[in-house]
Amino acid sequence: MAGLHVRSILVTGSNRGIGLELIKRFIGTPNPPEVIFATCRDPEGSQAQELRTLAAQHPNLMILQLEVTDPSSIKRAAREAEARLSGSGLCLLLNNAGVMPPSTLESATGEDMLSVYNTNVVGPLLVTQAFLPLLKKASQESRQTGLSCSKAAIINMSTILSSIERTPELFSFVPVISYRCSKAALNMLTKCQSVGYKQDGILCAALHPGWVKTELGNFKPGVQADLTVEESVRGLMKVLCKLSEEHHGTLVTWEGNTLPW
């Protein structure tokens, strides 16, 4: 895809939905990455069959077992990725894995909140920490000036539901309290990363993929999501091409618009 020249990428939660479609899109670009890491909790399970089929057809695709709530799993995946990269860095990290169980102000429990935070906030934090040395190496190796996904980038998959300013207009339709709060926290993590890693030349941004027809998107019986996975990821790929300093530390939609925190 014009404007995006990524030597290596890693996408968490790659066995289905948006994550799987991102892998397909990167494979299908005119100049695909030399190395594509697709991670999921159970690479040998039935839900990873399509991913395994893709890996058998494309030698640049490597599947890594990675459970974002398991620090040892994350560290092991980082070691395997480093070995596969053979001294090169990791250009693009897409923290896509996440959960969205139903919850309301009345039904949410402490256990629910902590479980969702562990996956949606702590997971991206630990994954980024583990792969940070490889991201810094990619930035150092790059001849590009400024910030971009082609140089080195951390992209966290967020949502419009995380926007505190937009909550009044969306709350009654989609409460999902634990999910909303966790993604708002992920936004703060993204902002902190943007400040902390700017000197390293690493672009940090959060993306809203739209309301997509995935397992997460079909949370309200009788109501259909707006976008197909293909439509969402087509937009996300265009946005990834255009992300630059002006998007550093912001929340951007699949259409390329900036959302208020």
C-alpha positions as a printed Julia matrix, in Angstrom:
261×3 Matrix{Float64}:
   0.0     0.0    0.0
   1.35    3.39  -1.0
   2.76    5.4    1.86
   3.29    2.43   4.19
   6.55    0.54   3.92
   6.83   -1.64   7.01
   9.6    -4.2    7.31
   8.02   -5.98  10.26
   4.75   -5.91  12.19
   3.11   -7.68  15.1
  -0.65   -7.87  15.66
  -2.14   -9.29  18.86
  -5.47  -11.13  18.74
  -4.89  -12.21  15.14
  -6.96  -15.36  14.87
 -10.28  -13.65  14.13
 -12.1   -10.39  13.44
 -10.14   -7.21  12.92
  -6.81   -8.8   13.86
  -7.11  -11.55  11.25
  -8.24   -9.11   8.57
  -5.27   -6.85   9.33
  -2.95   -9.8    8.77
  -4.64  -10.56   5.45
  -4.36   -6.94   4.34
  -0.69   -6.71   5.18
   0.0    -9.96   3.35
  -1.87   -8.63   0.32
  -0.08   -5.28   0.02
   2.11   -4.72  -3.09
   5.2    -4.68  -0.84
   4.27   -6.86   2.12
   6.36   -6.76   5.31
   9.36   -9.05   5.38
   8.14  -10.44   8.7
   4.56  -10.53  10.0
   3.93  -11.79  13.52
   0.37  -12.9   14.22
  -0.31  -13.68  17.86
  -3.17  -15.49  19.55
  -3.83  -17.39  22.76
  -4.18  -20.84  21.19
  -2.38  -21.22  17.82
  -3.3   -24.91  17.67
  -6.99  -24.42  18.44
  -9.92  -24.54  16.01
 -10.31  -20.74  16.02
  -6.81  -20.35  14.6
  -7.32  -22.67  11.61
  -7.58  -19.84   9.07
  -4.48  -18.23  10.49
  -2.56  -21.51  10.24
  -3.65  -21.88   6.62
  -2.34  -18.41   5.83
   0.98  -19.15   7.56
   1.4   -22.32   5.49
   0.98  -20.25   2.32
   3.11  -17.24   3.27
   6.62  -17.8    4.66
   6.81  -14.21   5.94
   3.94  -14.92   8.37
   4.88  -16.38  11.76
   2.29  -17.3   14.38
   3.27  -16.67  18.0
   1.47  -17.95  21.07
   0.76  -14.91  23.21
  -1.73  -14.47  26.02
  -1.82  -10.78  26.94
  -2.71  -11.57  30.56
   0.27  -13.91  30.98
   3.64  -12.15  31.44
   5.64  -15.33  30.79
   3.78  -15.89  27.52
   4.49  -12.31  26.44
   8.19  -12.57  27.24
   8.48  -15.87  25.41
   6.81  -14.39  22.31
   9.2   -11.42  22.42
  12.21  -13.77  22.51
  10.86  -15.76  19.56
  10.2   -12.58  17.59
  13.69  -11.27  18.31
  15.2   -14.53  17.07
  13.14  -14.42  13.87
  14.11  -10.8   13.2
  17.79  -11.78  13.29
  19.11   -8.48  14.58
  16.53   -6.18  12.99
  13.9    -4.2   14.86
  10.1    -4.36  14.97
   8.51   -1.48  13.05
   4.85   -1.7   13.99
   3.12   -3.08  17.08
  -0.67   -3.29  16.91
  -2.23   -3.98  20.32
  -5.52   -5.32  19.0
  -6.5    -8.07  21.48
  -9.35   -7.09  23.78
 -12.59   -8.16  25.47
 -15.99   -6.51  25.89
 -18.32   -8.43  28.23
 -21.76   -6.95  28.9
 -21.96   -4.79  32.02
 -24.02   -1.94  33.39
 -23.61    0.46  36.31
 -25.77   -1.9   38.33
 -24.35   -5.25  37.22
 -20.6    -4.56  37.0
 -18.57   -6.16  39.79
 -15.04   -5.55  40.99
 -14.02   -8.9   39.55
 -15.51   -7.97  36.15
 -13.69   -4.64  36.1
 -10.33   -6.08  37.06
 -10.61   -8.89  34.51
 -11.37   -6.49  31.65
  -8.65   -4.05  32.75
  -6.17   -6.92  32.86
  -6.8    -7.72  29.2
  -7.52   -4.28  27.75
  -5.02   -2.12  29.67
  -2.43   -4.22  31.49
  -2.06   -6.49  28.45
  -1.07   -3.71  26.01
   1.23   -2.23  28.67
   3.11   -5.5   29.19
   3.22   -6.37  25.48
   4.64   -2.96  24.67
   7.24   -3.22  27.43
   8.37   -6.6   26.12
   8.71   -5.45  22.5
   9.99   -1.94  23.24
  13.67   -2.8   22.66
  12.79   -4.08  19.19
  10.71   -0.97  18.45
  13.57    1.28  19.53
  15.94   -0.69  17.32
  13.65   -0.22  14.31
  13.55    3.52  14.96
  17.33    3.68  15.22
  17.74    1.69  12.0
  15.32    3.85  10.03
  16.54    6.64   7.76
  13.17    8.36   7.94
  12.72   11.64   9.76
   9.67   12.4   11.85
   7.18    9.85  13.16
   5.36    7.23  11.11
   4.23    3.61  11.13
   6.92    2.86   8.55
   9.6     3.89  11.06
   8.4     2.63  14.46
   4.94    2.78  16.0
   2.76    1.55  18.85
  -0.91    1.48  17.87
  -3.5     0.66  20.53
  -6.97   -0.39  19.4
  -9.43    1.78  21.29
 -13.01    2.91  20.64
 -15.3     5.93  20.45
 -16.91    4.51  23.6
 -13.75    5.51  25.48
 -14.33    9.2   24.77
 -15.44   10.92  27.96
 -16.69   13.92  25.98
 -18.86   11.76  23.71
 -20.31    9.62  26.53
 -23.63   11.5   26.98
 -24.76   10.79  23.41
 -23.71    7.12  23.42
 -24.17    5.93  26.98
 -27.81    4.78  26.91
 -27.3     2.79  23.72
 -24.04    1.11  24.71
 -23.35    1.05  28.47
 -20.65   -1.73  28.66
 -19.16   -0.04  31.71
 -16.07   -2.2   32.22
 -15.13   -1.95  28.53
 -15.64    1.82  28.38
 -13.56    2.44  31.5
 -10.78    0.1   30.39
 -10.49    1.77  26.99
 -10.46    5.22  28.59
  -7.53    3.95  30.66
  -5.92    2.61  27.48
  -6.2     6.1   26.03
  -4.27    7.46  29.0
  -1.66    4.76  28.5
  -1.4     5.79  24.84
  -0.95    9.44  25.8
   1.72    8.54  28.35
   3.51    6.38  25.78
   3.42    9.27  23.31
   5.23   11.48  25.81
   7.62    8.81  27.04
   8.67    7.4   23.68
   8.71   10.48  21.47
  12.43   10.96  22.06
  12.93    7.41  20.78
  11.21    8.26  17.51
   8.25    5.95  18.16
   4.8     7.06  17.01
   2.05    6.3   19.55
  -1.66    6.54  18.75
  -5.02    4.94  19.5
  -7.46    3.87  16.78
 -11.24    3.55  16.74
 -12.14    0.87  14.15
 -15.83    1.8   14.0
 -18.77   -0.34  15.04
 -17.76   -3.56  13.33
 -19.64   -6.8   12.7
 -17.41   -8.98  14.86
 -18.01  -11.08  17.96
 -17.39   -7.97  20.06
 -19.54   -5.81  17.8
 -22.61   -8.03  18.07
 -23.24   -7.23  21.71
 -26.81   -5.92  21.39
 -29.49   -8.41  20.23
 -31.51   -7.21  17.26
 -29.13   -4.38  16.37
 -26.62   -4.71  13.55
 -23.18   -3.1   13.55
 -22.46   -0.49  10.88
 -19.34   -1.91   9.25
 -18.08   -5.19   7.92
 -14.63   -6.23   9.08
 -13.34   -5.64   5.55
 -14.69   -2.06   5.45
 -13.22   -1.22   8.83
  -9.77   -2.62   8.12
  -9.67   -1.02   4.68
 -10.11    2.31   6.45
  -7.63    1.44   9.19
  -4.97    0.58   6.61
  -5.41    3.98   4.97
  -5.12    5.67   8.35
  -1.95    3.74   9.22
  -0.41    5.08   6.01
  -1.13    8.67   7.02
  -0.32    8.7   10.73
   2.38   11.25  11.55
   3.49   13.72  14.24
   0.1    15.43  14.19
  -1.58   12.18  15.26
   1.0    11.36  17.95
  -0.83   10.85  21.25
  -4.34   11.11  19.76
  -7.41    8.91  19.2
  -8.13    8.53  15.47
 -11.12    6.92  13.75
 -11.0     4.42  10.89
 -12.0     7.35   8.67
  -9.0     9.41   9.77
 -10.83   11.85  12.06
  -9.53   12.77  15.51
 -11.85   12.01  18.44
 -11.88   13.99  21.71
 -10.56   12.16  24.75
